[in-house]
Amino acid sequence: MAEYIALIHKDADSDFGVSFPDFPGCVTAGATLDEARAMATEALALHIEGMVADGEAIPEPSSLTAVMAERENRDAVALLVPGPAKAVKAVRVNITLPEDTLKAIDTFAESQGLTRSGMILVATKRMMEAA
């Protein structure tokens, strides 16, 4: 798959924020630059997986020239993030969770720029890698 431009933003009192001009709504953050870069790769993969599951077309990558021509992007640092090697078909599953846990998952996922499914996927992958 293609590489997409991610923009890293940093305010003095915040983490490193990451956004993707080609994927509005696909955002993430990290406390360190390395964490932000790692989270960018995960966020992009999850976002693309969601688009595929929803039957949406995956856009072609924009050029660096076009992205940086936008005034709001000029204070950001651009980096290339590879898209997933292949689009994997998402499969719907049904799970049962306590309501308060589900609300906590949704709140935390939103704060991380993820969907509920995306957060469960990231957490599960991390647990499996750590085992």
A tleap script that builds the chain and sets N, CA, C and O, in Angstrom:
source leaprc.protein.ff14SB
mol = sequence {
  NMET ALA GLU TYR ILE ALA LEU ILE HIE LYS
  ASP ALA ASP SER ASP PHE GLY VAL SER PHE
  PRO ASP PHE PRO GLY CYS VAL THR ALA GLY
  ALA THR LEU ASP GLU ALA ARG ALA MET ALA
  THR GLU ALA LEU ALA LEU HIE ILE GLU GLY
  MET VAL ALA ASP GLY GLU ALA ILE PRO GLU
  PRO SER SER LEU THR ALA VAL MET ALA GLU
  ARG GLU ASN ARG ASP ALA VAL ALA LEU LEU
  VAL PRO GLY PRO ALA LYS ALA VAL LYS ALA
  VAL ARG VAL ASN ILE THR LEU PRO GLU ASP
  THR LEU LYS ALA ILE ASP THR PHE ALA GLU
  SER GLN GLY LEU THR ARG SER GLY MET ILE
  LEU VAL ALA THR LYS ARG MET MET GLU ALA
  CALA
}
set mol.1.N position { 0.844 -1.175 0.000 }
set mol.1.CA position { 0.000 0.000 0.000 }
set mol.1.C position { 0.891 1.242 0.000 }
set mol.1.O position { 2.089 1.179 0.278 }
set mol.2.N position { 0.286 2.324 -0.309 }
set mol.2.CA position { 0.983 3.596 -0.428 }
set mol.2.C position { 1.389 4.154 0.930 }
set mol.2.O position { 0.955 3.677 1.979 }
set mol.3.N position { 2.230 5.173 0.879 }
set mol.3.CA position { 2.602 5.914 2.085 }
set mol.3.C position { 1.808 7.214 2.099 }
set mol.3.O position { 1.623 7.862 1.068 }
set mol.4.N position { 1.342 7.580 3.290 }
set mol.4.CA position { 0.539 8.785 3.450 }
set mol.4.C position { 1.254 9.791 4.336 }
set mol.4.O position { 2.026 9.423 5.221 }
set mol.5.N position { 0.990 11.047 4.087 }
set mol.5.CA position { 1.600 12.112 4.873 }
set mol.5.C position { 0.852 12.272 6.187 }
set mol.5.O position { -0.368 12.430 6.213 }
set mol.6.N position { 1.609 12.229 7.276 }
set mol.6.CA position { 1.085 12.524 8.606 }
set mol.6.C position { 1.692 13.851 9.026 }
set mol.6.O position { 2.847 14.136 8.711 }
set mol.7.N position { 0.933 14.648 9.723 }
set mol.7.CA position { 1.426 15.936 10.220 }
set mol.7.C position { 1.516 15.875 11.736 }
set mol.7.O position { 0.546 15.538 12.415 }
set mol.8.N position { 2.685 16.204 12.255 }
set mol.8.CA position { 2.893 16.211 13.693 }
set mol.8.C position { 2.850 17.649 14.179 }
set mol.8.O position { 3.549 18.523 13.666 }
set mol.9.N position { 2.010 17.869 15.181 }
set mol.9.CA position { 1.840 19.190 15.786 }
set mol.9.C position { 2.234 19.083 17.256 }
set mol.9.O position { 2.001 18.055 17.892 }
set mol.10.N position { 2.822 20.132 17.785 }
set mol.10.CA position { 3.212 20.123 19.198 }
set mol.10.C position { 3.019 21.512 19.766 }
set mol.10.O position { 3.636 22.480 19.322 }
set mol.11.N position { 2.136 21.588 20.771 }
set mol.11.CA position { 1.995 22.807 21.552 }
set mol.11.C position { 2.836 22.648 22.809 }
set mol.11.O position { 3.126 21.523 23.217 }
set mol.12.N position { 3.223 23.730 23.415 }
set mol.12.CA position { 4.114 23.679 24.577 }
set mol.12.C position { 3.564 22.839 25.722 }
set mol.12.O position { 4.329 22.189 26.433 }
set mol.13.N position { 2.255 22.844 25.907 }
set mol.13.CA position { 1.665 22.141 27.051 }
set mol.13.C position { 0.878 20.902 26.647 }
set mol.13.O position { -0.078 20.528 27.327 }
set mol.14.N position { 1.272 20.253 25.535 }
set mol.14.CA position { 0.522 19.085 25.073 }
set mol.14.C position { 1.447 17.996 24.553 }
set mol.14.O position { 2.651 18.197 24.392 }
set mol.15.N position { 0.851 16.839 24.294 }
set mol.15.CA position { 1.574 15.748 23.654 }
set mol.15.C position { 1.780 16.084 22.179 }
set mol.15.O position { 1.304 17.108 21.688 }
set mol.16.N position { 2.486 15.216 21.493 }
set mol.16.CA position { 2.652 15.348 20.049 }
set mol.16.C position { 1.368 14.848 19.388 }
set mol.16.O position { 1.010 13.679 19.537 }
set mol.17.N position { 0.683 15.709 18.672 }
set mol.17.CA position { -0.539 15.335 17.978 }
set mol.17.C position { -0.228 14.962 16.543 }
set mol.17.O position { 0.665 15.542 15.925 }
set mol.18.N position { -0.959 13.999 16.012 }
set mol.18.CA position { -0.746 13.533 14.640 }
set mol.18.C position { -2.085 13.548 13.906 }
set mol.18.O position { -3.098 13.083 14.429 }
set mol.19.N position { -2.074 14.086 12.694 }
set mol.19.CA position { -3.271 14.069 11.859 }
set mol.19.C position { -2.865 13.676 10.438 }
set mol.19.O position { -1.698 13.768 10.058 }
set mol.20.N position { -3.852 13.238 9.672 }
set mol.20.CA position { -3.626 12.803 8.293 }
set mol.20.C position { -4.517 13.617 7.364 }
set mol.20.O position { -5.737 13.455 7.391 }
set mol.21.N position { -3.937 14.488 6.543 }
set mol.21.CA position { -4.752 15.307 5.644 }
set mol.21.C position { -5.631 14.487 4.695 }
set mol.21.O position { -6.717 14.933 4.325 }
set mol.22.N position { -5.180 13.305 4.302 }
set mol.22.CA position { -5.964 12.476 3.392 }
set mol.22.C position { -7.093 11.722 4.085 }
set mol.22.O position { -7.962 11.156 3.422 }
set mol.23.N position { -7.084 11.713 5.421 }
set mol.23.CA position { -8.081 10.978 6.195 }
set mol.23.C position { -8.615 11.865 7.316 }
set mol.23.O position { -8.211 11.709 8.468 }
set mol.24.N position { -9.520 12.798 6.996 }
set mol.24.CA position { -10.084 13.657 8.038 }
set mol.24.C position { -10.685 12.802 9.158 }
set mol.24.O position { -11.394 11.830 8.902 }
set mol.25.N position { -10.391 13.178 10.382 }
set mol.25.CA position { -10.886 12.423 11.528 }
set mol.25.C position { -9.931 11.364 12.019 }
set mol.25.O position { -10.123 10.820 13.107 }
set mol.26.N position { -8.911 11.058 11.249 }
set mol.26.CA position { -7.903 10.091 11.685 }
set mol.26.C position { -6.813 10.870 12.419 }
set mol.26.O position { -5.951 11.492 11.798 }
set mol.27.N position { -6.865 10.826 13.734 }
set mol.27.CA position { -5.902 11.556 14.567 }
set mol.27.C position { -5.428 10.650 15.696 }
set mol.27.O position { -6.104 9.693 16.073 }
set mol.28.N position { -4.276 10.967 16.216 }
set mol.28.CA position { -3.738 10.252 17.366 }
set mol.28.C position { -2.730 11.166 18.041 }
set mol.28.O position { -2.531 12.304 17.614 }
set mol.29.N position { -2.099 10.672 19.089 }
set mol.29.CA position { -1.118 11.476 19.812 }
set mol.29.C position { -0.169 10.551 20.551 }
set mol.29.O position { -0.434 9.360 20.712 }
set mol.30.N position { 0.940 11.119 20.997 }
set mol.30.CA position { 1.899 10.385 21.809 }
set mol.30.C position { 2.645 11.341 22.710 }
set mol.30.O position { 2.851 12.507 22.373 }
set mol.31.N position { 3.047 10.831 23.867 }
set mol.31.CA position { 3.789 11.660 24.821 }
set mol.31.C position { 5.174 12.008 24.294 }
set mol.31.O position { 5.718 13.065 24.614 }
set mol.32.N position { 5.745 11.114 23.481 }
set mol.32.CA position { 7.056 11.353 22.879 }
set mol.32.C position { 6.902 11.304 21.370 }
set mol.32.O position { 5.884 10.846 20.852 }
set mol.33.N position { 7.911 11.774 20.678 }
set mol.33.CA position { 7.884 11.738 19.222 }
set mol.33.C position { 7.836 10.294 18.723 }
set mol.33.O position { 7.091 9.983 17.794 }
set mol.34.N position { 8.625 9.417 19.335 }
set mol.34.CA position { 8.618 8.013 18.920 }
set mol.34.C position { 7.249 7.377 19.144 }
set mol.34.O position { 6.768 6.619 18.301 }
set mol.35.N position { 6.627 7.683 20.272 }
set mol.35.CA position { 5.296 7.143 20.549 }
set mol.35.C position { 4.284 7.677 19.550 }
set mol.35.O position { 3.419 6.937 19.082 }
set mol.36.N position { 4.386 8.946 19.225 }
set mol.36.CA position { 3.459 9.541 18.255 }
set mol.36.C position { 3.615 8.877 16.890 }
set mol.36.O position { 2.622 8.619 16.210 }
set mol.37.N position { 4.841 8.603 16.488 }
set mol.37.CA position { 5.070 7.937 15.202 }
set mol.37.C position { 4.496 6.532 15.205 }
set mol.37.O position { 3.881 6.115 14.223 }
set mol.38.N position { 4.686 5.797 16.289 }
set mol.38.CA position { 4.137 4.445 16.383 }
set mol.38.C position { 2.612 4.476 16.372 }
set mol.38.O position { 1.970 3.666 15.703 }
set mol.39.N position { 2.045 5.410 17.113 }
set mol.39.CA position { 0.591 5.535 17.164 }
set mol.39.C position { 0.029 5.951 15.802 }
set mol.39.O position { -1.085 5.565 15.446 }
set mol.40.N position { 0.797 6.735 15.044 }
set mol.40.CA position { 0.352 7.156 13.713 }
set mol.40.C position { 0.182 5.946 12.800 }
set mol.40.O position { -0.790 5.858 12.049 }
set mol.41.N position { 1.121 5.024 12.866 }
set mol.41.CA position { 1.038 3.825 12.040 }
set mol.41.C position { -0.191 3.008 12.411 }
set mol.41.O position { -0.923 2.546 11.535 }
set mol.42.N position { -0.420 2.829 13.710 }
set mol.42.CA position { -1.590 2.077 14.166 }
set mol.42.C position { -2.884 2.782 13.793 }
set mol.42.O position { -3.822 2.148 13.311 }
set mol.43.N position { -2.940 4.089 14.013 }
set mol.43.CA position { -4.165 4.836 13.731 }
set mol.43.C position { -4.518 4.769 12.248 }
set mol.43.O position { -5.681 4.587 11.888 }
set mol.44.N position { -3.510 4.916 11.392 }
set mol.44.CA position { -3.775 4.868 9.956 }
set mol.44.C position { -4.276 3.489 9.551 }
set mol.44.O position { -5.238 3.378 8.791 }
set mol.45.N position { -3.634 2.441 10.050 }
set mol.45.CA position { -4.061 1.082 9.715 }
set mol.45.C position { -5.503 0.839 10.162 }
set mol.45.O position { -6.301 0.289 9.403 }
set mol.46.N position { -5.836 1.240 11.376 }
set mol.46.CA position { -7.194 1.041 11.886 }
set mol.46.C position { -8.218 1.853 11.097 }
set mol.46.O position { -9.320 1.382 10.815 }
set mol.47.N position { -7.840 3.065 10.749 }
set mol.47.CA position { -8.756 3.921 9.991 }
set mol.47.C position { -9.039 3.303 8.624 }
set mol.47.O position { -10.189 3.241 8.189 }
set mol.48.N position { -7.994 2.850 7.958 }
set mol.48.CA position { -8.167 2.232 6.634 }
set mol.48.C position { -8.986 0.952 6.757 }
set mol.48.O position { -9.850 0.696 5.918 }
set mol.49.N position { -8.734 0.146 7.780 }
set mol.49.CA position { -9.518 -1.073 7.984 }
set mol.49.C position { -10.996 -0.736 8.144 }
set mol.49.O position { -11.858 -1.424 7.597 }
set mol.50.N position { -11.283 0.316 8.889 }
set mol.50.CA position { -12.668 0.734 9.070 }
set mol.50.C position { -13.305 1.187 7.770 }
set mol.50.O position { -14.468 0.884 7.503 }
set mol.51.N position { -12.547 1.910 6.964 }
set mol.51.CA position { -13.063 2.360 5.675 }
set mol.51.C position { -13.368 1.171 4.769 }
set mol.51.O position { -14.398 1.137 4.095 }
set mol.52.N position { -12.460 0.195 4.761 }
set mol.52.CA position { -12.674 -1.000 3.947 }
set mol.52.C position { -13.928 -1.727 4.416 }
set mol.52.O position { -14.750 -2.153 3.604 }
set mol.53.N position { -14.068 -1.866 5.731 }
set mol.53.CA position { -15.247 -2.549 6.288 }
set mol.53.C position { -16.533 -1.828 5.921 }
set mol.53.O position { -17.573 -2.462 5.743 }
set mol.54.N position { -16.469 -0.502 5.808 }
set mol.54.CA position { -17.647 0.294 5.465 }
set mol.54.C position { -17.845 0.424 3.952 }
set mol.54.O position { -18.790 1.072 3.503 }
set mol.55.N position { -16.957 -0.190 3.168 }
set mol.55.CA position { -17.064 -0.128 1.714 }
set mol.55.C position { -16.646 1.193 1.115 }
set mol.55.O position { -17.009 1.504 -0.020 }
set mol.56.N position { -15.879 1.986 1.869 }
set mol.56.CA position { -15.436 3.294 1.376 }
set mol.56.C position { -14.155 3.144 0.548 }
set mol.56.O position { -13.347 2.245 0.785 }
set mol.57.N position { -13.991 4.032 -0.414 }
set mol.57.CA position { -12.786 4.035 -1.240 }
set mol.57.C position { -11.615 4.631 -0.456 }
set mol.57.O position { -11.780 5.604 0.279 }
set mol.58.N position { -10.450 4.046 -0.619 }
set mol.58.CA position { -9.230 4.546 0.022 }
set mol.58.C position { -8.620 5.588 -0.916 }
set mol.58.O position { -8.364 5.287 -2.082 }
set mol.59.N position { -8.381 6.816 -0.422 }
set mol.59.CA position { -7.857 7.865 -1.308 }
set mol.59.C position { -6.402 7.629 -1.697 }
set mol.59.O position { -5.648 6.959 -0.991 }
set mol.60.N position { -6.041 8.185 -2.811 }
set mol.60.CA position { -4.636 8.205 -3.217 }
set mol.60.C position { -3.912 9.219 -2.336 }
set mol.60.O position { -4.507 10.219 -1.934 }
set mol.61.N position { -2.647 8.978 -2.033 }
set mol.61.CA position { -1.909 9.934 -1.189 }
set mol.61.C position { -1.761 11.294 -1.865 }
set mol.61.O position { -1.522 11.383 -3.069 }
set mol.62.N position { -1.907 12.332 -1.079 }
set mol.62.CA position { -1.656 13.691 -1.563 }
set mol.62.C position { -0.159 13.924 -1.644 }
set mol.62.O position { 0.623 13.234 -0.991 }
set mol.63.N position { 0.228 14.887 -2.438 }
set mol.63.CA position { 1.652 15.241 -2.526 }
set mol.63.C position { 2.027 16.138 -1.350 }
set mol.63.O position { 1.179 16.836 -0.792 }
set mol.64.N position { 3.284 16.112 -0.987 }
set mol.64.CA position { 3.772 16.974 0.082 }
set mol.64.C position { 3.542 18.437 -0.277 }
set mol.64.O position { 3.189 19.243 0.583 }
set mol.65.N position { 3.739 18.775 -1.527 }
set mol.65.CA position { 3.537 20.155 -1.980 }
set mol.65.C position { 2.093 20.598 -1.740 }
set mol.65.O position { 1.849 21.703 -1.255 }
set mol.66.N position { 1.143 19.731 -2.080 }
set mol.66.CA position { -0.275 20.089 -1.895 }
set mol.66.C position { -0.616 20.208 -0.416 }
set mol.66.O position { -1.332 21.128 -0.021 }
set mol.67.N position { -0.114 19.289 0.407 }
set mol.67.CA position { -0.424 19.322 1.841 }
set mol.67.C position { 0.158 20.570 2.486 }
set mol.67.O position { -0.527 21.251 3.249 }
set mol.68.N position { 1.407 20.873 2.190 }
set mol.68.CA position { 2.069 22.004 2.834 }
set mol.68.C position { 1.630 23.348 2.261 }
set mol.68.O position { 1.944 24.393 2.831 }
set mol.69.N position { 0.911 23.335 1.145 }
set mol.69.CA position { 0.375 24.580 0.595 }
set mol.69.C position { -0.785 25.096 1.440 }
set mol.69.O position { -1.117 26.281 1.395 }
set mol.70.N position { -1.397 24.204 2.206 }
set mol.70.CA position { -2.490 24.609 3.094 }
set mol.70.C position { -1.915 25.372 4.277 }
set mol.70.O position { -1.026 24.877 4.969 }
set mol.71.N position { -2.418 26.562 4.506 }
set mol.71.CA position { -1.902 27.442 5.559 }
set mol.71.C position { -1.850 26.783 6.938 }
set mol.71.O position { -0.869 26.946 7.664 }
set mol.72.N position { -2.913 26.028 7.308 }
set mol.72.CA position { -2.970 25.420 8.643 }
set mol.72.C position { -1.957 24.291 8.834 }
set mol.72.O position { -1.740 23.843 9.960 }
set mol.73.N position { -1.336 23.827 7.751 }
set mol.73.CA position { -0.357 22.739 7.852 }
set mol.73.C position { 1.088 23.225 7.954 }
set mol.73.O position { 1.986 22.424 8.213 }
set mol.74.N position { 1.320 24.486 7.760 }
set mol.74.CA position { 2.691 24.996 7.650 }
set mol.74.C position { 3.492 24.940 8.939 }
set mol.74.O position { 4.722 24.952 8.890 }
set mol.75.N position { 2.833 24.879 10.095 }
set mol.75.CA position { 3.556 24.797 11.365 }
set mol.75.C position { 3.822 23.358 11.786 }
set mol.75.O position { 4.434 23.119 12.827 }
set mol.76.N position { 3.373 22.415 10.999 }
set mol.76.CA position { 3.525 20.996 11.338 }
set mol.76.C position { 4.771 20.417 10.684 }
set mol.76.O position { 5.317 20.973 9.731 }
set mol.77.N position { 5.199 19.295 11.220 }
set mol.77.CA position { 6.282 18.522 10.621 }
set mol.77.C position { 5.640 17.337 9.917 }
set mol.77.O position { 4.829 16.621 10.504 }
set mol.78.N position { 6.006 17.135 8.663 }
set mol.78.CA position { 5.416 16.057 7.876 }
set mol.78.C position { 6.302 14.815 7.929 }
set mol.78.O position { 7.530 14.905 7.918 }
set mol.79.N position { 5.655 13.665 7.985 }
set mol.79.CA position { 6.383 12.406 7.862 }
set mol.79.C position { 5.527 11.436 7.078 }
set mol.79.O position { 4.304 11.569 7.036 }
set mol.80.N position { 6.168 10.461 6.458 }
set mol.80.CA position { 5.452 9.461 5.688 }
set mol.80.C position { 5.130 8.266 6.571 }
set mol.80.O position { 5.985 7.770 7.304 }
set mol.81.N position { 3.904 7.818 6.491 }
set mol.81.CA position { 3.452 6.655 7.256 }
set mol.81.C position { 2.933 5.635 6.251 }
set mol.81.O position { 2.049 5.942 5.452 }
set mol.82.N position { 3.480 4.422 6.290 }
set mol.82.CA position { 3.001 3.410 5.339 }
set mol.82.C position { 1.599 2.944 5.700 }
set mol.82.O position { 1.278 2.734 6.870 }
set mol.83.N position { 0.786 2.788 4.691 }
set mol.83.CA position { -0.525 2.183 4.897 }
set mol.83.C position { -0.324 0.689 5.138 }
set mol.83.O position { 0.776 0.177 4.933 }
set mol.84.N position { -1.352 -0.005 5.563 }
set mol.84.CA position { -1.216 -1.439 5.804 }
set mol.84.C position { -0.829 -2.166 4.517 }
set mol.84.O position { -1.175 -1.729 3.420 }
set mol.85.N position { -0.118 -3.266 4.661 }
set mol.85.CA position { 0.372 -4.025 3.509 }
set mol.85.C position { -0.767 -4.435 2.583 }
set mol.85.O position { -0.637 -4.358 1.361 }
set mol.86.N position { -1.867 -4.866 3.155 }
set mol.86.CA position { -3.045 -5.169 2.352 }
set mol.86.C position { -4.273 -4.871 3.196 }
set mol.86.O position { -4.256 -4.973 4.422 }
set mol.87.N position { -5.309 -4.509 2.515 }
set mol.87.CA position { -6.550 -4.228 3.227 }
set mol.87.C position { -7.138 -5.552 3.700 }
set mol.87.O position { -7.434 -6.436 2.895 }
set mol.88.N position { -7.301 -5.676 4.993 }
set mol.88.CA position { -7.835 -6.890 5.587 }
set mol.88.C position { -9.321 -6.692 5.834 }
set mol.88.O position { -9.747 -5.651 6.334 }
set mol.89.N position { -10.098 -7.693 5.480 }
set mol.89.CA position { -11.539 -7.600 5.690 }
set mol.89.C position { -11.828 -7.625 7.183 }
set mol.89.O position { -11.362 -8.509 7.903 }
set mol.90.N position { -12.586 -6.666 7.632 }
set mol.90.CA position { -13.007 -6.622 9.030 }
set mol.90.C position { -14.197 -7.553 9.220 }
set mol.90.O position { -15.057 -7.670 8.347 }
set mol.91.N position { -14.232 -8.208 10.367 }
set mol.91.CA position { -15.315 -9.130 10.694 }
set mol.91.C position { -16.023 -8.613 11.931 }
set mol.91.O position { -15.379 -8.304 12.934 }
set mol.92.N position { -17.342 -8.517 11.869 }
set mol.92.CA position { -18.127 -8.045 13.003 }
set mol.92.C position { -18.239 -9.160 14.039 }
set mol.92.O position { -18.509 -10.313 13.700 }
set mol.93.N position { -18.026 -8.802 15.306 }
set mol.93.CA position { -18.188 -9.745 16.408 }
set mol.93.C position { -19.128 -9.142 17.439 }
set mol.93.O position { -19.315 -7.926 17.489 }
set mol.94.N position { -19.701 -9.978 18.240 }
set mol.94.CA position { -20.604 -9.528 19.291 }
set mol.94.C position { -19.980 -9.914 20.632 }
set mol.94.O position { -19.709 -11.091 20.874 }
set mol.95.N position { -19.752 -8.932 21.500 }
set mol.95.CA position { -19.219 -9.211 22.828 }
set mol.95.C position { -20.135 -8.568 23.866 }
set mol.95.O position { -20.889 -7.640 23.572 }
set mol.96.N position { -20.047 -9.087 25.079 }
set mol.96.CA position { -20.845 -8.544 26.167 }
set mol.96.C position { -19.917 -7.969 27.220 }
set mol.96.O position { -18.998 -8.645 27.681 }
set mol.97.N position { -20.160 -6.710 27.603 }
set mol.97.CA position { -19.343 -6.018 28.595 }
set mol.97.C position { -20.266 -5.309 29.584 }
set mol.97.O position { -21.389 -4.944 29.236 }
set mol.98.N position { -19.798 -5.118 30.804 }
set mol.98.CA position { -20.580 -4.299 31.736 }
set mol.98.C position { -20.720 -2.869 31.185 }
set mol.98.O position { -19.797 -2.338 30.569 }
set mol.99.N position { -21.875 -2.268 31.415 }
set mol.99.CA position { -22.154 -0.943 30.856 }
set mol.99.C position { -21.125 0.102 31.274 }
set mol.99.O position { -20.709 0.923 30.455 }
set mol.100.N position { -20.703 0.079 32.559 }
set mol.100.CA position { -19.730 1.082 33.012 }
set mol.100.C position { -18.382 0.879 32.342 }
set mol.100.O position { -17.681 1.851 32.058 }
set mol.101.N position { -18.010 -0.367 32.086 }
set mol.101.CA position { -16.750 -0.646 31.393 }
set mol.101.C position { -16.821 -0.160 29.952 }
set mol.101.O position { -15.866 0.419 29.435 }
set mol.102.N position { -17.950 -0.395 29.316 }
set mol.102.CA position { -18.129 0.049 27.936 }
set mol.102.C position { -18.037 1.569 27.827 }
set mol.102.O position { -17.429 2.091 26.892 }
set mol.103.N position { -18.636 2.277 28.779 }
set mol.103.CA position { -18.549 3.738 28.785 }
set mol.103.C position { -17.108 4.196 28.981 }
set mol.103.O position { -16.666 5.151 28.343 }
set mol.104.N position { -16.372 3.516 29.865 }
set mol.104.CA position { -14.967 3.857 30.095 }
set mol.104.C position { -14.139 3.597 28.842 }
set mol.104.O position { -13.267 4.396 28.499 }
set mol.105.N position { -14.401 2.498 28.161 }
set mol.105.CA position { -13.696 2.193 26.910 }
set mol.105.C position { -13.971 3.283 25.880 }
set mol.105.O position { -13.045 3.789 25.247 }
set mol.106.N position { -15.237 3.643 25.713 }
set mol.106.CA position { -15.600 4.669 24.725 }
set mol.106.C position { -14.949 6.015 25.033 }
set mol.106.O position { -14.451 6.688 24.131 }
set mol.107.N position { -14.954 6.401 26.290 }
set mol.107.CA position { -14.361 7.677 26.693 }
set mol.107.C position { -12.866 7.689 26.423 }
set mol.107.O position { -12.336 8.642 25.852 }
set mol.108.N position { -12.188 6.620 26.840 }
set mol.108.CA position { -10.737 6.560 26.633 }
set mol.108.C position { -10.405 6.477 25.144 }
set mol.108.O position { -9.488 7.152 24.678 }
set mol.109.N position { -11.139 5.659 24.398 }
set mol.109.CA position { -10.875 5.533 22.959 }
set mol.109.C position { -10.996 6.885 22.273 }
set mol.109.O position { -10.144 7.248 21.461 }
set mol.110.N position { -12.040 7.626 22.591 }
set mol.110.CA position { -12.231 8.942 21.975 }
set mol.110.C position { -11.079 9.882 22.313 }
set mol.110.O position { -10.637 10.655 21.463 }
set mol.111.N position { -10.593 9.816 23.553 }
set mol.111.CA position { -9.478 10.687 23.951 }
set mol.111.C position { -8.191 10.348 23.213 }
set mol.111.O position { -7.287 11.178 23.117 }
set mol.112.N position { -8.108 9.125 22.691 }
set mol.112.CA position { -6.924 8.679 21.958 }
set mol.112.C position { -7.106 8.767 20.441 }
set mol.112.O position { -6.223 8.381 19.676 }
set mol.113.N position { -8.256 9.277 20.023 }
set mol.113.CA position { -8.518 9.401 18.584 }
set mol.113.C position { -8.864 8.072 17.934 }
set mol.113.O position { -8.635 7.880 16.740 }
set mol.114.N position { -9.419 7.150 18.725 }
set mol.114.CA position { -9.764 5.825 18.215 }
set mol.114.C position { -11.260 5.579 18.362 }
set mol.114.O position { -11.949 6.249 19.131 }
set mol.115.N position { -11.737 4.610 17.611 }
set mol.115.CA position { -13.090 4.121 17.814 }
set mol.115.C position { -13.044 3.044 18.892 }
set mol.115.O position { -11.965 2.613 19.299 }
set mol.116.N position { -14.204 2.615 19.348 }
set mol.116.CA position { -14.270 1.517 20.318 }
set mol.116.C position { -13.577 0.274 19.756 }
set mol.116.O position { -12.746 -0.336 20.429 }
set mol.117.N position { -13.917 -0.092 18.537 }
set mol.117.CA position { -13.313 -1.276 17.923 }
set mol.117.C position { -11.807 -1.103 17.769 }
set mol.117.O position { -11.034 -2.029 18.013 }
set mol.118.N position { -11.401 0.098 17.362 }
set mol.118.CA position { -9.976 0.359 17.193 }
set mol.118.C position { -9.209 0.222 18.486 }
set mol.118.O position { -8.112 -0.337 18.509 }
set mol.119.N position { -9.782 0.733 19.568 }
set mol.119.CA position { -9.097 0.637 20.855 }
set mol.119.C position { -9.009 -0.808 21.329 }
set mol.119.O position { -7.962 -1.238 21.812 }
set mol.120.N position { -10.087 -1.554 21.198 }
set mol.120.CA position { -10.055 -2.958 21.600 }
set mol.120.C position { -9.018 -3.713 20.774 }
set mol.120.O position { -8.303 -4.564 21.304 }
set mol.121.N position { -8.932 -3.409 19.483 }
set mol.121.CA position { -7.944 -4.052 18.623 }
set mol.121.C position { -6.523 -3.712 19.058 }
set mol.121.O position { -5.682 -4.603 19.176 }
set mol.122.N position { -6.245 -2.424 19.299 }
set mol.122.CA position { -4.901 -2.006 19.726 }
set mol.122.C position { -4.529 -2.667 21.052 }
set mol.122.O position { -3.428 -3.197 21.195 }
set mol.123.N position { -5.439 -2.637 22.014 }
set mol.123.CA position { -5.155 -3.219 23.325 }
set mol.123.C position { -4.910 -4.720 23.226 }
set mol.123.O position { -4.004 -5.252 23.866 }
set mol.124.N position { -5.714 -5.392 22.428 }
set mol.124.CA position { -5.550 -6.830 22.263 }
set mol.124.C position { -4.222 -7.166 21.602 }
set mol.124.O position { -3.528 -8.086 22.035 }
set mol.125.N position { -3.868 -6.433 20.564 }
set mol.125.CA position { -2.587 -6.682 19.875 }
set mol.125.C position { -1.418 -6.472 20.840 }
set mol.125.O position { -0.475 -7.263 20.862 }
set mol.126.N position { -1.483 -5.418 21.625 }
set mol.126.CA position { -0.400 -5.157 22.586 }
set mol.126.C position { -0.284 -6.263 23.613 }
set mol.126.O position { 0.824 -6.670 23.962 }
set mol.127.N position { -1.413 -6.757 24.104 }
set mol.127.CA position { -1.379 -7.856 25.077 }
set mol.127.C position { -0.771 -9.112 24.454 }
set mol.127.O position { 0.016 -9.805 25.099 }
set mol.128.N position { -1.129 -9.407 23.214 }
set mol.128.CA position { -0.593 -10.598 22.553 }
set mol.128.C position { 0.894 -10.461 22.282 }
set mol.128.O position { 1.643 -11.428 22.423 }
set mol.129.N position { 1.332 -9.256 21.890 }
set mol.129.CA position { 2.759 -9.035 21.646 }
set mol.129.C position { 3.560 -9.143 22.934 }
set mol.129.O position { 4.699 -9.610 22.918 }
set mol.130.N position { 2.974 -8.715 24.057 }
set mol.130.CA position { 3.672 -8.748 25.339 }
set mol.130.C position { 3.758 -10.167 25.918 }
set mol.130.O position { 4.620 -10.456 26.748 }
set mol.131.N position { 2.865 -11.034 25.475 }
set mol.131.CA position { 2.833 -12.414 26.023 }
set mol.131.C position { 3.964 -13.274 25.483 }
set mol.131.O position { 4.074 -14.446 25.844 }
savepdb mol mol.pdb
quit
